[in-house]
Amino acid sequence: MTQARSTLTIVLRHGIWRIWLDGRFFADYRSKDQAIAGAEAAQRAMATLGKLADVVVTAEASPLRREMK
């Protein structure tokens, strides 16, 4: 059986780097480097629980894109 992977998505919106975990808010950071470090720390923490996660950095969110809640 293949384990489902989670996704930590990093998006820049209005000068804030936001992390979403599987479409749900996870954290905000003031810099891209901090956001990546935070996402990687979450990825490592999840791995200790046997959960797999990918980190994806996207371009700035489109103003037409609705943020997932």
TIMI-2910 file (N, C-alpha, C, CB; in pm, 1 decimal, decimal comma, always signed):
<rs>
+----------+----------+----------+----------+----------+----------+----------+----------+----------+----------+----------+----------+------+
!      n_x !      n_y !      n_z !     ca_x !     ca_y !     ca_z !      c_x !      c_y !      c_z !     cb_x !     cb_y !     cb_z ! resn !
+----------+----------+----------+----------+----------+----------+----------+----------+----------+----------+----------+----------+------+
!    +84,9 !   -117,8 !     +0,0 !     +0,0 !     +0,0 !     +0,0 !    +89,1 !   +123,7 !     +0,0 !    -96,4 !     +0,1 !   +122,4 !  Met !
!    +56,6 !   +220,9 !    -84,0 !   +132,9 !   +344,1 !    -93,7 !    +75,9 !   +447,9 !     +2,2 !   +132,4 !   +397,4 !   -238,1 !  Thr !
!   +165,1 !   +509,1 !    +76,6 !   +122,8 !   +610,7 !   +173,0 !    +97,0 !   +743,3 !   +101,1 !   +229,8 !   +629,0 !   +284,1 !  Gln !
!    -10,7 !   +809,9 !   +138,3 !    -41,9 !   +940,3 !    +80,1 !    +61,2 !  +1042,3 !   +126,8 !   -185,3 !   +985,7 !   +118,8 !  Ala !
!   +104,1 !  +1129,4 !    +36,2 !   +199,8 !  +1234,5 !    +69,2 !   +124,7 !  +1363,8 !    +96,8 !   +302,9 !  +1254,2 !    -45,1 !  Arg !
!   +171,5 !  +1435,9 !   +192,8 !   +118,1 !  +1568,8 !   +219,7 !   +198,8 !  +1669,7 !   +139,5 !   +122,1 !  +1602,0 !   +372,1 !  Ser !
!   +144,0 !  +1789,9 !   +123,2 !   +214,1 !  +1896,2 !    +52,4 !   +217,4 !  +2021,7 !   +137,9 !   +147,3 !  +1924,9 !    -83,2 !  Thr !
!   +336,7 !  +2073,4 !   +159,2 !   +357,2 !  +2202,4 !   +224,0 !   +383,9 !  +2301,7 !   +112,2 !   +475,9 !  +2198,5 !   +329,5 !  Leu !
!   +289,1 !  +2391,8 !    +87,1 !   +299,1 !  +2487,2 !    -22,2 !   +331,5 !  +2624,7 !    +34,0 !   +168,5 !  +2490,9 !   -104,6 !  Thr !
!   +435,4 !  +2688,0 !    -19,7 !   +477,9 !  +2820,6 !    +24,2 !   +438,9 !  +2921,4 !    -83,3 !   +632,0 !  +2824,7 !    +52,1 !  Ile !
!   +363,5 !  +3024,7 !    -42,3 !   +312,7 !  +3124,3 !   -136,2 !   +339,9 !  +3264,3 !    -81,1 !   +160,6 !  +3103,8 !   -162,2 !  Val !
!   +386,9 !  +3355,5 !   -166,6 !   +404,3 !  +3495,5 !   -128,5 !   +274,6 !  +3570,6 !   -157,7 !   +524,8 !  +3560,3 !   -204,4 !  Leu !
!   +222,4 !  +3636,1 !    -56,0 !    +97,9 !  +3711,7 !    -74,0 !   +106,0 !  +3838,1 !    +10,4 !    -27,7 !  +3625,9 !    -34,6 !  Arg !
!   +100,4 !  +3953,1 !    -54,7 !   +104,8 !  +4082,9 !    +13,5 !   +227,8 !  +4095,2 !   +103,3 !    -22,3 !  +4103,4 !    +96,4 !  His !
!   +341,6 !  +4045,0 !    +56,6 !   +466,5 !  +4057,8 !   +129,3 !   +486,4 !  +3957,8 !   +242,4 !   +475,7 !  +4193,0 !   +183,7 !  Gly !
!   +392,7 !  +3866,5 !   +260,8 !   +401,8 !  +3764,3 !   +365,0 !   +413,3 !  +3627,6 !   +298,2 !   +278,0 !  +3769,7 !   +460,6 !  Ile !
!   +506,7 !  +3548,1 !   +345,8 !   +523,7 !  +3412,3 !   +295,8 !   +436,2 !  +3319,3 !   +379,0 !   +673,6 !  +3368,1 !   +300,8 !  Trp !
!   +336,7 !  +3260,7 !   +315,9 !   +239,6 !  +3175,7 !   +385,7 !   +261,1 !  +3030,1 !   +348,1 !    +94,9 !  +3218,7 !   +352,5 !  Arg !
!   +253,1 !  +2942,6 !   +448,8 !   +263,8 !  +2798,4 !   +425,3 !   +126,0 !  +2736,5 !   +444,0 !   +368,7 !  +2732,2 !   +521,5 !  Ile !
!    +89,2 !  +2655,0 !   +346,3 !    -34,7 !  +2576,6 !   +351,4 !     +5,2 !  +2430,4 !   +362,8 !   -125,7 !  +2601,8 !   +224,4 !  Trp !
!    -59,9 !  +2356,1 !   +448,0 !    -38,6 !  +2212,0 !   +459,4 !   -164,8 !  +2143,9 !   +409,3 !     -4,9 !  +2169,1 !   +607,5 !  Leu !
!   -154,2 !  +2080,7 !   +293,3 !   -269,1 !  +2013,8 !   +230,7 !   -390,0 !  +2106,2 !   +220,2 !   -306,9 !  +1888,6 !   +309,7 !  Asp !
!   -364,3 !  +2231,7 !   +178,6 !   -473,3 !  +2326,3 !   +154,6 !   -524,8 !  +2398,4 !   +277,6 !   -585,3 !  +2255,7 !    +91,8 !  Gly !
!   -462,4 !  +2374,9 !   +393,1 !   -504,8 !  +2442,3 !   +516,7 !   -390,4 !  +2528,9 !   +567,2 !   -548,2 !  +2338,8 !   +625,8 !  Arg !
!   -425,6 !  +2645,4 !   +623,1 !   -324,0 !  +2735,6 !   +674,8 !   -234,0 !  +2664,0 !   +774,9 !   -389,1 !  +2857,8 !   +739,7 !  Phe !
!   -102,6 !  +2689,7 !   +763,3 !     -6,9 !  +2629,8 !   +855,1 !    +74,0 !  +2736,2 !   +928,9 !    +86,5 !  +2536,3 !   +779,7 !  Phe !
!   +130,6 !  +2834,9 !   +854,3 !   +214,0 !  +2936,0 !   +919,5 !   +240,8 !  +3052,6 !   +825,1 !   +346,9 !  +2874,3 !   +966,8 !  Ala !
!   +276,6 !  +3167,8 !   +883,8 !   +319,0 !  +3286,3 !   +808,9 !   +462,0 !  +3321,1 !   +847,2 !   +224,1 !  +3406,7 !   +836,0 !  Asp !
!   +538,1 !  +3370,4 !   +749,3 !   +676,1 !  +3413,6 !   +773,2 !   +700,8 !  +3543,1 !   +697,6 !   +778,1 !  +3303,9 !   +729,9 !  Tyr !
!   +796,0 !  +3621,5 !   +745,3 !   +828,5 !  +3750,0 !   +682,6 !   +930,3 !  +3737,1 !   +569,5 !   +881,5 !  +3845,6 !   +786,8 !  Arg !
!  +1003,0 !  +3624,6 !   +563,8 !  +1099,7 !  +3607,5 !   +454,9 !  +1084,5 !  +3469,1 !   +392,3 !  +1244,3 !  +3627,7 !   +506,4 !  Ser !
!  +1127,9 !  +3461,8 !   +268,1 !  +1121,4 !  +3335,0 !   +195,8 !  +1211,2 !  +3231,1 !   +263,3 !  +1163,0 !  +3354,5 !    +47,9 !  Lys !
!  +1331,5 !  +3274,2 !   +305,8 !  +1423,5 !  +3180,5 !   +371,2 !  +1364,0 !  +3123,2 !   +499,3 !  +1556,1 !  +3249,5 !   +402,3 !  Asp !
!  +1297,0 !  +3207,7 !   +578,8 !  +1233,2 !  +3160,6 !   +701,6 !  +1120,0 !  +3062,7 !   +669,1 !  +1179,1 !  +3279,8 !   +783,5 !  Gln !
!  +1043,7 !  +3093,2 !   +565,8 !   +931,9 !  +3006,2 !   +527,7 !   +982,6 !  +2869,5 !   +482,6 !   +848,6 !  +3071,3 !   +415,8 !  Ala !
!  +1088,6 !  +2869,3 !   +403,1 !  +1145,2 !  +2741,9 !   +357,6 !  +1199,4 !  +2663,4 !   +475,8 !  +1256,6 !  +2765,4 !   +253,5 !  Ile !
!  +1270,0 !  +2731,1 !   +566,2 !  +1323,3 !  +2663,1 !   +684,6 !  +1209,4 !  +2607,4 !   +770,2 !  +1410,7 !  +2759,7 !   +767,9 !  Ala !
!  +1100,8 !  +2683,2 !   +784,4 !   +985,6 !  +2636,5 !   +861,2 !   +918,8 !  +2516,2 !   +797,3 !   +885,0 !  +2747,7 !   +876,9 !  Gly !
!   +904,5 !  +2519,8 !   +664,6 !   +843,0 !  +2408,0 !   +592,9 !   +930,7 !  +2283,2 !   +601,7 !   +818,5 !  +2445,4 !   +445,6 !  Ala !
!  +1062,4 !  +2302,8 !   +590,8 !  +1152,7 !  +2187,8 !   +600,7 !  +1152,4 !  +2129,6 !   +741,3 !  +1295,0 !  +2227,9 !   +561,2 !  Glu !
!  +1141,0 !  +2214,5 !   +843,4 !  +1132,6 !  +2165,1 !   +981,6 !  +1004,5 !  +2084,9 !  +1001,0 !  +1138,0 !  +2282,6 !  +1082,5 !  Ala !
!   +894,5 !  +2133,8 !   +945,2 !   +767,6 !  +2061,2 !   +954,0 !   +778,0 !  +1928,0 !   +880,1 !   +651,8 !  +2146,1 !   +896,0 !  Ala !
!   +845,0 !  +1929,0 !   +765,1 !   +863,9 !  +1806,8 !   +687,0 !   +942,5 !  +1702,4 !   +767,7 !   +937,1 !  +1838,4 !   +554,6 !  Gln !
!  +1048,8 !  +1747,0 !   +836,1 !  +1128,1 !  +1654,8 !   +918,6 !  +1045,4 !  +1602,2 !  +1036,1 !  +1255,7 !  +1725,0 !   +970,7 !  Arg !
!   +967,3 !  +1690,0 !  +1099,5 !   +883,4 !  +1648,2 !  +1212,3 !   +780,8 !  +1545,0 !  +1167,1 !   +812,4 !  +1769,8 !  +1275,3 !  Ala !
!   +722,1 !  +1566,8 !  +1049,7 !   +625,3 !  +1471,6 !   +996,9 !   +692,0 !  +1337,3 !   +968,3 !   +559,6 !  +1526,8 !   +869,7 !  Met !
!   +815,7 !  +1342,2 !   +919,7 !   +888,6 !  +1218,6 !   +887,8 !   +911,3 !  +1134,9 !  +1013,3 !  +1023,8 !  +1251,2 !   +821,1 !  Ala !
!   +932,2 !  +1200,5 !  +1127,9 !   +951,0 !  +1124,0 !  +1251,7 !   +824,2 !  +1049,8 !  +1291,7 !   +994,5 !  +1216,6 !  +1365,0 !  Thr !
!   +710,7 !  +1095,8 !  +1237,8 !   +582,4 !  +1028,7 !  +1263,3 !   +546,1 !   +930,6 !  +1151,6 !   +470,9 !  +1132,7 !  +1278,9 !  Leu !
!   +639,1 !   +914,7 !  +1055,9 !   +615,2 !   +822,9 !   +945,4 !   +530,9 !   +880,9 !   +833,9 !   +550,2 !   +700,7 !   +996,2 !  Gly !
!   +517,9 !  +1013,1 !   +829,6 !   +437,6 !  +1078,3 !   +725,2 !   +530,3 !  +1145,5 !   +625,5 !   +338,9 !  +1181,9 !   +786,5 !  Lys !
!   +498,5 !  +1132,5 !   +497,8 !   +577,9 !  +1191,4 !   +391,3 !   +517,9 !  +1324,8 !   +349,0 !   +587,3 !  +1096,0 !   +271,4 !  Leu !
!   +605,1 !  +1421,8 !   +318,8 !   +556,9 !  +1552,7 !   +275,2 !   +652,7 !  +1611,4 !   +172,9 !   +540,9 !  +1648,6 !   +395,3 !  Ala !
!   +596,8 !  +1681,4 !    +74,6 !   +673,7 !  +1754,4 !    -25,2 !   +664,3 !  +1902,6 !     +8,0 !   +622,1 !  +1725,3 !   -170,2 !  Asp !
!   +771,3 !  +1977,5 !    -18,7 !   +770,5 !  +2122,6 !     -2,6 !   +769,9 !  +2184,0 !   -142,1 !   +894,2 !  +2172,6 !    +81,8 !  Val !
!   +672,4 !  +2272,7 !   -168,0 !   +658,0 !  +2336,6 !   -298,1 !   +655,2 !  +2487,8 !   -276,7 !   +528,8 !  +2287,1 !   -371,9 !  Val !
!   +740,3 !  +2560,8 !   -349,5 !   +740,6 !  +2706,9 !   -344,2 !   +679,3 !  +2756,2 !   -474,0 !   +885,9 !  +2764,8 !   -323,2 !  Val !
!   +575,0 !  +2838,5 !   -463,3 !   +508,5 !  +2889,8 !   -582,7 !   +535,0 !  +3039,1 !   -597,1 !   +356,9 !  +2862,2 !   -576,9 !  Thr !
!   +502,5 !  +3091,2 !   -715,2 !   +512,3 !  +3234,2 !   -740,0 !   +403,9 !  +3305,3 !   -658,5 !   +498,4 !  +3266,0 !   -892,7 !  Ala !
!   +406,8 !  +3436,5 !   -659,7 !   +308,1 !  +3513,3 !   -583,9 !   +167,6 !  +3472,4 !   -626,1 !   +328,7 !  +3665,5 !   -604,4 !  Glu !
!    +81,1 !  +3461,0 !   -528,1 !    -57,2 !  +3419,6 !   -553,5 !   -126,9 !  +3521,7 !   -642,1 !   -134,4 !  +3402,0 !   -420,9 !  Ala !
!   -205,0 !  +3473,8 !   -732,6 !   -282,9 !  +3560,7 !   -819,5 !   -393,1 !  +3628,1 !   -739,0 !   -342,5 !  +3481,2 !   -937,6 !  Ser !
!   -423,6 !  +3755,4 !   -768,3 !   -532,4 !  +3821,0 !   -694,9 !   -666,6 !  +3753,4 !   -717,8 !   -541,8 !  +3966,7 !   -735,1 !  Pro !
!   -679,8 !  +3673,6 !   -824,0 !   -805,0 !  +3604,4 !   -852,0 !   -811,7 !  +3470,0 !   -780,2 !   -821,5 !  +3584,2 !  -1002,0 !  Leu !
!   -697,9 !  +3427,1 !   -728,5 !   -693,7 !  +3298,7 !   -659,6 !   -753,9 !  +3313,5 !   -519,8 !   -548,1 !  +3245,3 !   -651,2 !  Arg !
!   -847,1 !  +3228,2 !   -488,9 !   -908,1 !  +3230,1 !   -356,5 !   -825,0 !  +3144,9 !   -262,6 !  -1054,4 !  +3179,7 !   -361,4 !  Arg !
!   -788,7 !  +3198,9 !   -148,2 !   -712,8 !  +3121,2 !    -51,7 !   -802,7 !  +3016,3 !     +8,9 !   -652,7 !  +3211,1 !    +57,4 !  Glu !
!   -749,8 !  +2893,7 !    +22,3 !   -825,7 !  +2784,5 !    +80,8 !   -836,4 !  +2802,4 !   +231,3 !   -761,2 !  +2649,7 !    +47,4 !  Met !
!   -950,1 !  +2764,8 !   +285,1 !   -970,3 !  +2778,2 !   +430,0 !   -976,6 !  +2644,2 !   +494,4 !  -1096,6 !  +2856,0 !   +461,2 !  Lys !
+----------+----------+----------+----------+----------+----------+----------+----------+----------+----------+----------+----------+------+
</rs>
